[in-house]
């Protein structure tokens, strides 16, 4: 058991790895919440403890888990100890960690969470929902981030907040990307700025909405359901658009990066807007769009993102094309072949890749995740998604 302090509440609580488990008397979905994967983001932990203590098990259909993320980092109120826990979740790196004789603090955390995750999948019944609660270093609207699978889109559209697609193309090893590879609904909820009280209240509201939308709680069992919905809608400024990441400024090793003060996520910017100073050189926006998650903390490898809204027609078209598996025809095009059809991994010859627009692959659900010396590899979440498990859900 460790002490975790909230700067927003000026309060300390004692927590274990398992913040809570509630198994209802009737069968239903299994919903798993993570809080504090980054140790300086304590709002999710406080929100989960509050929400879980307020749920009457008699009204639960299924099972609810609340899990603490990086206990060592939470205790010290810092993002991580040795390496970012939310950048370690790749199948390859997990194999490496398992074979190491000595683990660093964050690798030890990963192994403990990995075992818990496998235990939950083994001993509970589908459908499974995984939700990772986060906060940002900048001011922001509350928003959802998802890997671009249709089951994630459909479930996420129930919430009155913006949705951001495509971040997995720019980040290596997030927990949710690993879970998505297993085929389950998983989404991240960014509730606000790290130490704002609204980040906690927004997370509490989101937890209750997620439990109702997954069918684990009936709407009538949540006393303030309509208030929670309106709270998130208001905090999001009535913005429930779907956005796509189009740019990331990746902070390189030994780079001195300082974001210019005052930017907040979803703020519109023009091409050429001065955004940051890197090694005494101005960084200007390469695109028109909206600034997203500008970095205002010491630890972190992503300086800022730029996002753009996606036309609703494009979203509908992509859904249709994916349902009919039009991507089966991609291998008929020059330079494109299957690297692993079962896992939805395409291989594109770099000599011809320049002729294919990135947006074309995005339409069909493919995201660039790996470049080797001669080929580009693209992953498709649609082909590994366990869609059949969710087809009977009311939201599908």
C-alpha positions, 0 to 999 in steps of 0.5 A: 500500500502506498500514499498518493497525493492530489495537489488539486484536492490537497489530500492524500489517500492510501492505495493498492494495485487493485483499487477495487473489484466489483462483481455483480449478481448478474452476468454482463461485461467486464470493464477495466479502468486504469489510473496513474499509468503516469505517476504525475497523473493522479486524477484517475486514481482519485476518481476511481476510488471515489466512483467505485466506493459509490457503486452498489454491487447489487446493481452491477451486471458483470464485473468492474475493475479499478487498477493503479498503474505505476505505483512507484511513480505515483508515490513520488508524483512523477511521470516515471522512474526509469522509463515511460511505462506507457511506451513499453507495451510492445510484444517484442519489448515484453519478451525482452523484459521477461528474459532480463535478469534485472528489471528497472522500476518501470519494467517491474511495474509492467510485468505486474500489470501484464500478469493482472491483465492476463488474469482478468482476461482468463477469469472473466467473461466478454465483452471486455472494455479497457479504459485508461484515465489520463491528464495533460500538462496543458489546459484542454477540453476533455477528450478521448483517444482511440486506435482506429478500429470501428468498435472503438469509434462506435463505443466512443461516439456515445460520449459528448467529447471530442475523439482523436484518432491516429495517435498510435501512428506516432507513439510506440508502446502505449498500453492501449495499443497493446490491448487493441492488438488483442482485439478488445474495445479500449480507449483513453480518456484525458480529463483535463490538466494534471492538477485541476479539480475538474480533471477528477470530476470529469473522470468520475463523470466519464467512469459512470457514463462508461459503465452505463454505456457498456451495460454494466450499470443501468442508467437508473442506477446512476443518480446523477447520470444526466448531470454527468453527461451535461458536465462533460458536454459543457467541459468539452464546449459542445465539441464532439467532433472526430479529429486526426493527428497529422503531425508530431514534434518528437523531442530528440535525445539531448534536445532542449525543448521549451513550449511557448506558454499559453497554448491549450489543446484544441486551440486553432493555429495557423501555419507558421505560428511560433510554438516552441523553442528548440536548441535556441531555434524557433519552431513554427507550425508546419500546418494549419490545424489545432494544437494538441497536447503541448508539453508543459512538463519536464518529462516527456518525448512528445513536444506537441501534436497538430490535429485536424477534424475529419469530415463525417462523410469520410468516416462513414465511407471508411466504415463501409469500405472496412466492412466489405474488406476492400483492403483485400484488393490492396495487394493487387497494387504494385509494391504492396503485399501481406507481411502477416494477413492474420494480424492485418500487417501490410508491407509496402516497398519504399520505392513505390510508397511515395505514390500512395497517400497516407490518407488512402491507407488511413481510410481502410484502417491502416496506420504506419507503425514500422519502417525497415530499411526497404519497406514500410509496414502498416498495421490494421486494427480492424482485422484483429478486432473481436467485432463479433463479441460486441455485435449484440451490444446496444451501442454497436 
